[in-house]
Amino acid sequence: MSSLIQKEIYLDNAATTQMAAPVEEAMRPFLREKFGNASTMYGYGETAREAMEAARVQIARSLEASPSEIFFTSGGSESDNWAIKGIAGAKKAEGCHLITTKIEHHAVLNSCAYLEKLGYQVTYLDVDAYGQVSPEAVAAAIRPDTTLISVMFGNNEIGTIEPVMQIGKIAREHKVLFHTDAVQAYAQLPISVRQYPVDLLSASAHKFHGPKGVGFLYVREGTLLPSFIHGGGQERGKRAGTENIAGIVGMGKAAELAFSDLRQRIRRETMLRNYMMEKITHEIPGSRINGHRTKRLPGNVNVSFKNVDGASLLILLEEDGICASGGSACNTGESRVSYVIEAIGAQEEYAAGTIRMTLCGQTTRQDVDLTVESLKQNVKRLRV
């Protein structure tokens, strides 16, 4: 099979994306000649500061937010940690109860587990067979001492889009702050904070063809969030540390590119995703799609194969020049079935044979056809 593939087929864009060439070009001057510290007052610093604020405007515009509501971080994990631990600490006098779901990213789940060790109480809500949490379940879990609800926008493993609008409205009605981890959804779906009632939103640049090691946290104006990293007065006194100017500039450029053709890209990736799912389920017996069929991130294909070892299948795919994953990149090396797959109640004979393939704007129909052909041959081989 590998002889049929002329180039490597990369289908793990939920783990990370290839940096776009214009992003690299935008960053390059700030790695060498424009190397100034944005906190200094002379020319080099002013140049860096202006570039950083221009990127802040680019990010804010993509969300229909104010630039003052955007805080730069090292990525999605830091943003999640800051939102959850920060609000929990700031609201401790009002209550020590948080609500989340069982399928959140580990940055959220482990932040909640940390808070539990400090005496906080966390309700972990179940999801249905498609991976969606019920807004009614969220409402029922709210207590007088609930201070924060954290529900992801789109799941990083199975691609299911959560009912963020309804949950946000419920949170508003109960005067509870609402955080959403939008690391997988930002720049994949149109998100306006004017329309969505979210108070905090996390994102990471390397998920939308930007650089690694940079992200942002949107904090709605009026939301009191304490500093997470203490030191200097960067990020308006909220996040100490010399700013990663090159990374921030790259993220701003990546956002600009991503939103310039967002709707067209959504249509294309959704069509290609549906084509791939239909092709797999029709041509490979004993295959099952995980996650919601339509309320789904555009490029996500998560599938389980009956009586197949997923790790072995991924090795065979790699031998054919195809890069895919077993789920979250944060779980690499773990042999157990993904907690997300467990949460949706996948049957035992299917659960261990789960793989995730995530497309991007560069993925072609030929890539999909070759991948499905490889899957057909290798699934059959593993079942012998």
Secondary structure, DSSP 4 states (H G I P E B T S, - for coil): -GGG-SS-EE-BTTT--PPPHHHHHHHGGGGTTT---TTSSSHHHHHHHHHHHHHHHHHHHHHT--GGGEEEESSHHHHHHHHHHHHHHHTTTT--EEEEETTS-HHHHHHHHHHHHTT-EEEEE---TTSPPPHHHHHHH--TTEEEEE--SB-TTT-BBP-HHHHHHHHHHTT-EEEEE-TTTBTTB---TTTS--SEEEEEGGGTTS-SS-EEEEE-TT-----SB-SS-HHHHTB-S---HHHHHHHHHHHHHHHHSHHHHHHHHHHHHHHHHHHHHHHSTTEEE-S-SSSB-TTEEEEEETT--HHHHHHHHHHTTEE-BSS-GGGTT--SPPHHHHHTT--HHHHTTEEEEE--TT--HHHHHHHHHHHHHHHHHHH-
